[in-house]
């Protein structure tokens, strides 16, 4: 699957960023890029995977 996404930001200014937490698969980007390629490989059998609660980032 290929997704073409075109954005015109014109005058973009970022003063500050506050992130409370991130997911197990996330991208955070400020600025320009030509392309982003995401891929994933998982070679562990599903029965051996232990999924626990997510831990939030500490507040600073």
Buried (B, 14 or more C-beta within 10 A) or exposed (E): EEEEEEEEEEEEEEEEEEEEEEEEEEEEEEEEEEEEEEEEEEEEEEEEEEEEEEEEEEEE
